[in-house]
């Protein structure tokens, strides 16, 4: 058995970083899609305001903006809570012990 607690912790941290990257990519793609859908719904509202209420494209645009802002919010809040790096939390090795 060549695995120690340190290598297991490093593996878990690496996997969690990949999950965070996937969530960031999903947030960006979803934000762009919601923003485009909001612009299209604005066009639909302009063509026929009786069928499409103005609230629908506004909500799409707000959700799109929130999703586009989410990755920077996560980065800023993570730096605020945990510091810029692991050393600021008192851990000099860079891994969870």
C-alpha positions, 0 to 999 in steps of 0.5 A, spaced: 500 500 500 503 506 497 498 510 499 498 515 505 493 520 508 497 525 504 496 522 497 489 521 498 488 528 500 492 531 494 487 526 490 481 529 493 483 536 492 485 535 485 478 532 484 475 538 487 478 543 483 476 539 477 469 539 479 469 547 481 472 548 474 466 544 471 461 548 475 465 555 472 464 552 465 457 550 466 456 557 469 459 561 463 455 557 458 449 557 461 449 565 462 451 566 455 445 562 453 440 565 458 443 572 455 441 570 448 435 567 450 433 574 453 435 578 447 431 573 443 425 574 447 426 582 447 425 581 439 419 577 440 416 582 445 417 587 440 414 584 435 408 581 439 407 585 446 400 581 447 403 574 447 410 575 451 410 579 457 416 584 458 418 580 464 420 574 461 426 577 457 428 581 463 428 575 468 432 571 462 437 577 462 438 578 470 439 570 470 444 570 465 448 576 468 448 573 475 450 566 472 456 570 468 458 573 474 458 567 479 465 565 477 468 571 479 463 571 485 466 564 487 473 566 486 472 573 491 469 569 496 473 564 496 479 568 497 476 572 502 474 566 506 480 562 505 485 567 504 489 568 497 493 561 498 493 555 503 499 558 507 495 564 510 491 559 513 497 556 517 498 550 512 505 551 510 505 544 506 499 546 501 496 539 502 490 537 508 494 534 513 
